């Protein structure tokens, strides 16, 4: 009986930790003064720990390059869910690659002990994203090298 109660208590604690992290992230972002749509607020509140970064990235993308707002959102999210600092920074940088350095600075300020992993994650995000002509982002897989028989070099033939 005692083992069952302990296991049940642990399960409840783990489940409520997830809910508290999501609620903390939502409350922290709302505390910045950045206006979230109901859909964005619901996405953050309902996100699992692994989905928080994607939900934050959606908010970042909707801010249309507003540096101060993006920094505030990233800083608040990382402060609320520091275990996801690198993932949040990476997803935010993929959503707004032109602001990667500002995103990295905001995330690092919120979790200075994770600055190195944040820097690496943001760098990885910017290496795999480019801004296209219409202001959107295009993700390019940079982990594989193209194969083919053609060569772009030139060779001179002896004459």
BALOBA-1460 file (C-alpha; in Angstrom, 3 decimals):
// residues 159
<rec num="1" residu="x" x="0.000" y="0.000" z="0.000"/>
<rec num="2" residu="x" x="2.774" y="2.403" z="0.907"/>
<rec num="3" residu="x" x="4.567" y="1.716" z="-2.400"/>
<rec num="4" residu="x" x="1.382" y="2.383" z="-4.329"/>
<rec num="5" residu="x" x="0.841" y="5.718" z="-2.589"/>
<rec num="6" residu="x" x="4.461" y="6.719" z="-3.178"/>
<rec num="7" residu="x" x="4.255" y="5.812" z="-6.874"/>
<rec num="8" residu="x" x="0.977" y="7.670" z="-7.245"/>
<rec num="9" residu="x" x="2.375" y="10.740" z="-5.498"/>
<rec num="10" residu="x" x="5.427" y="10.689" z="-7.753"/>
<rec num="11" residu="x" x="3.276" y="10.406" z="-10.871"/>
<rec num="12" residu="x" x="1.141" y="13.348" z="-9.763"/>
<rec num="13" residu="x" x="4.218" y="15.413" z="-8.961"/>
<rec num="14" residu="x" x="5.730" y="14.724" z="-12.370"/>
<rec num="15" residu="x" x="2.512" y="15.559" z="-14.180"/>
<rec num="16" residu="x" x="1.992" y="18.758" z="-12.212"/>
<rec num="17" residu="x" x="5.619" y="19.779" z="-12.876"/>
<rec num="18" residu="x" x="4.822" y="19.726" z="-16.593"/>
<rec num="19" residu="x" x="1.728" y="21.827" z="-16.047"/>
<rec num="20" residu="x" x="3.571" y="24.266" z="-13.802"/>
<rec num="21" residu="x" x="6.366" y="24.735" z="-16.357"/>
<rec num="22" residu="x" x="3.882" y="25.506" z="-19.133"/>
<rec num="23" residu="x" x="1.885" y="27.816" z="-16.903"/>
<rec num="24" residu="x" x="5.084" y="29.511" z="-15.768"/>
<rec num="25" residu="x" x="6.185" y="30.081" z="-19.372"/>
<rec num="26" residu="x" x="2.789" y="31.468" z="-20.309"/>
<rec num="27" residu="x" x="2.626" y="33.725" z="-17.248"/>
<rec num="28" residu="x" x="6.186" y="34.964" z="-17.829"/>
<rec num="29" residu="x" x="5.499" y="35.818" z="-21.465"/>
<rec num="30" residu="x" x="2.214" y="37.496" z="-20.623"/>
<rec num="31" residu="x" x="4.095" y="39.480" z="-17.974"/>
<rec num="32" residu="x" x="6.281" y="41.039" z="-20.690"/>
<rec num="33" residu="x" x="3.332" y="42.976" z="-22.065"/>
<rec num="34" residu="x" x="3.578" y="41.228" z="-25.439"/>
<rec num="35" residu="x" x="0.057" y="40.535" z="-26.614"/>
<rec num="36" residu="x" x="-0.578" y="36.872" z="-27.384"/>
<rec num="37" residu="x" x="-3.502" y="35.592" z="-29.373"/>
<rec num="38" residu="x" x="-5.715" y="33.085" z="-27.615"/>
<rec num="39" residu="x" x="-4.351" y="30.432" z="-29.967"/>
<rec num="40" residu="x" x="-0.754" y="31.259" z="-28.981"/>
<rec num="41" residu="x" x="-1.606" y="31.269" z="-25.277"/>
<rec num="42" residu="x" x="-3.358" y="27.911" z="-25.612"/>
<rec num="43" residu="x" x="-0.419" y="26.432" z="-27.558"/>
<rec num="44" residu="x" x="2.016" y="27.435" z="-24.819"/>
<rec num="45" residu="x" x="-0.290" y="26.305" z="-22.011"/>
<rec num="46" residu="x" x="-0.961" y="22.943" z="-23.672"/>
<rec num="47" residu="x" x="2.623" y="22.295" z="-24.803"/>
<rec num="48" residu="x" x="4.614" y="19.415" z="-23.450"/>
<rec num="49" residu="x" x="8.146" y="20.207" z="-22.328"/>
<rec num="50" residu="x" x="9.461" y="19.230" z="-25.761"/>
<rec num="51" residu="x" x="6.823" y="21.373" z="-27.519"/>
<rec num="52" residu="x" x="7.439" y="24.593" z="-25.570"/>
<rec num="53" residu="x" x="10.213" y="25.709" z="-27.928"/>
<rec num="54" residu="x" x="7.958" y="25.349" z="-30.990"/>
<rec num="55" residu="x" x="5.181" y="27.293" z="-29.303"/>
<rec num="56" residu="x" x="7.624" y="30.090" z="-28.415"/>
<rec num="57" residu="x" x="8.981" y="30.098" z="-31.984"/>
<rec num="58" residu="x" x="5.458" y="30.643" z="-33.300"/>
<rec num="59" residu="x" x="5.144" y="33.702" z="-31.058"/>
<rec num="60" residu="x" x="8.552" y="34.990" z="-32.200"/>
<rec num="61" residu="x" x="7.578" y="34.564" z="-35.846"/>
<rec num="62" residu="x" x="4.369" y="36.524" z="-35.282"/>
<rec num="63" residu="x" x="6.274" y="39.512" z="-33.855"/>
<rec num="64" residu="x" x="7.540" y="40.536" z="-37.291"/>
<rec num="65" residu="x" x="11.064" y="41.433" z="-36.294"/>
<rec num="66" residu="x" x="10.174" y="43.546" z="-33.236"/>
<rec num="67" residu="x" x="13.555" y="43.133" z="-31.526"/>
<rec num="68" residu="x" x="12.503" y="44.329" z="-28.077"/>
<rec num="69" residu="x" x="9.402" y="42.125" z="-28.017"/>
<rec num="70" residu="x" x="11.302" y="39.080" z="-29.283"/>
<rec num="71" residu="x" x="14.039" y="39.554" z="-26.692"/>
<rec num="72" residu="x" x="11.423" y="39.938" z="-23.953"/>
<rec num="73" residu="x" x="9.591" y="36.763" z="-25.008"/>
<rec num="74" residu="x" x="12.769" y="34.684" z="-25.277"/>
<rec num="75" residu="x" x="14.124" y="35.983" z="-21.975"/>
<rec num="76" residu="x" x="10.835" y="35.281" z="-20.186"/>
<rec num="77" residu="x" x="10.453" y="31.814" z="-21.670"/>
<rec num="78" residu="x" x="14.000" y="30.774" z="-20.829"/>
<rec num="79" residu="x" x="13.640" y="32.181" z="-17.311"/>
<rec num="80" residu="x" x="10.465" y="30.148" z="-16.818"/>
<rec num="81" residu="x" x="11.724" y="26.915" z="-18.412"/>
<rec num="82" residu="x" x="15.527" y="26.980" z="-18.115"/>
<rec num="83" residu="x" x="15.813" y="23.273" z="-18.911"/>
<rec num="84" residu="x" x="14.676" y="24.138" z="-22.432"/>
<rec num="85" residu="x" x="16.936" y="27.201" z="-22.853"/>
<rec num="86" residu="x" x="18.923" y="25.915" z="-25.839"/>
<rec num="87" residu="x" x="15.847" y="24.491" z="-27.567"/>
<rec num="88" residu="x" x="13.901" y="27.731" z="-27.085"/>
<rec num="89" residu="x" x="16.802" y="29.838" z="-28.381"/>
<rec num="90" residu="x" x="17.313" y="27.558" z="-31.379"/>
<rec num="91" residu="x" x="13.625" y="27.534" z="-32.335"/>
<rec num="92" residu="x" x="13.394" y="31.314" z="-31.911"/>
<rec num="93" residu="x" x="16.496" y="31.835" z="-34.068"/>
<rec num="94" residu="x" x="15.007" y="29.607" z="-36.760"/>
<rec num="95" residu="x" x="11.842" y="31.725" z="-36.640"/>
<rec num="96" residu="x" x="13.794" y="35.002" z="-36.853"/>
<rec num="97" residu="x" x="17.300" y="34.260" z="-38.158"/>
<rec num="98" residu="x" x="18.129" y="37.927" z="-38.768"/>
<rec num="99" residu="x" x="17.805" y="38.498" z="-35.013"/>
<rec num="100" residu="x" x="19.838" y="35.473" z="-33.922"/>
<rec num="101" residu="x" x="22.398" y="37.488" z="-31.967"/>
<rec num="102" residu="x" x="19.659" y="39.352" z="-30.071"/>
<rec num="103" residu="x" x="17.892" y="36.078" z="-29.342"/>
<rec num="104" residu="x" x="21.127" y="34.498" z="-28.123"/>
<rec num="105" residu="x" x="21.828" y="37.482" z="-25.857"/>
<rec num="106" residu="x" x="18.314" y="37.409" z="-24.371"/>
<rec num="107" residu="x" x="18.419" y="33.669" z="-23.719"/>
<rec num="108" residu="x" x="21.936" y="33.822" z="-22.279"/>
<rec num="109" residu="x" x="20.937" y="36.650" z="-19.949"/>
<rec num="110" residu="x" x="18.098" y="34.494" z="-18.606"/>
<rec num="111" residu="x" x="20.259" y="31.375" z="-18.215"/>
<rec num="112" residu="x" x="23.910" y="32.456" z="-18.063"/>
<rec num="113" residu="x" x="25.040" y="29.005" z="-16.922"/>
<rec num="114" residu="x" x="23.793" y="27.655" z="-20.262"/>
<rec num="115" residu="x" x="25.295" y="30.389" z="-22.457"/>
<rec num="116" residu="x" x="27.617" y="28.014" z="-24.316"/>
<rec num="117" residu="x" x="24.840" y="25.584" z="-25.241"/>
<rec num="118" residu="x" x="22.570" y="28.493" z="-26.199"/>
<rec num="119" residu="x" x="25.281" y="29.944" z="-28.474"/>
<rec num="120" residu="x" x="25.770" y="26.563" z="-30.132"/>
<rec num="121" residu="x" x="22.052" y="26.030" z="-30.646"/>
<rec num="122" residu="x" x="21.550" y="29.495" z="-32.145"/>
<rec num="123" residu="x" x="24.553" y="29.028" z="-34.416"/>
<rec num="124" residu="x" x="23.163" y="25.689" z="-35.596"/>
<rec num="125" residu="x" x="19.811" y="27.350" z="-36.276"/>
<rec num="126" residu="x" x="21.316" y="30.142" z="-38.331"/>
<rec num="127" residu="x" x="23.508" y="27.775" z="-40.310"/>
<rec num="128" residu="x" x="20.423" y="25.854" z="-41.406"/>
<rec num="129" residu="x" x="18.130" y="28.833" z="-42.088"/>
<rec num="130" residu="x" x="18.306" y="31.568" z="-44.664"/>
<rec num="131" residu="x" x="15.981" y="34.478" z="-45.257"/>
<rec num="132" residu="x" x="14.311" y="34.391" z="-48.641"/>
<rec num="133" residu="x" x="13.250" y="37.365" z="-50.725"/>
<rec num="134" residu="x" x="9.757" y="37.688" z="-49.272"/>
<rec num="135" residu="x" x="10.988" y="37.971" z="-45.685"/>
<rec num="136" residu="x" x="10.168" y="34.378" z="-44.769"/>
<rec num="137" residu="x" x="12.681" y="31.735" z="-43.879"/>
<rec num="138" residu="x" x="13.756" y="28.727" z="-45.820"/>
<rec num="139" residu="x" x="15.348" y="25.827" z="-43.982"/>
<rec num="140" residu="x" x="18.233" y="24.211" z="-45.782"/>
<rec num="141" residu="x" x="19.713" y="20.890" z="-44.746"/>
<rec num="142" residu="x" x="23.415" y="21.564" z="-44.340"/>
<rec num="143" residu="x" x="24.301" y="18.214" z="-42.812"/>
<rec num="144" residu="x" x="24.805" y="16.339" z="-46.070"/>
<rec num="145" residu="x" x="26.962" y="17.096" z="-49.053"/>
<rec num="146" residu="x" x="25.549" y="16.910" z="-52.548"/>
<rec num="147" residu="x" x="26.730" y="14.100" z="-54.763"/>
<rec num="148" residu="x" x="27.297" y="14.244" z="-58.449"/>
<rec num="149" residu="x" x="29.854" y="13.879" z="-61.142"/>
<rec num="150" residu="x" x="30.221" y="17.509" z="-62.151"/>
<rec num="151" residu="x" x="33.010" y="19.731" z="-60.964"/>
<rec num="152" residu="x" x="32.840" y="23.481" z="-60.673"/>
<rec num="153" residu="x" x="36.586" y="23.917" z="-61.005"/>
<rec num="154" residu="x" x="38.340" y="24.604" z="-64.265"/>
<rec num="155" residu="x" x="41.367" y="22.970" z="-65.671"/>
<rec num="156" residu="x" x="43.713" y="24.267" z="-68.287"/>
<rec num="157" residu="x" x="44.868" y="21.940" z="-70.988"/>
<rec num="158" residu="x" x="48.434" y="22.207" z="-72.155"/>
<rec num="159" residu="x" x="48.886" y="23.789" z="-75.555"/>
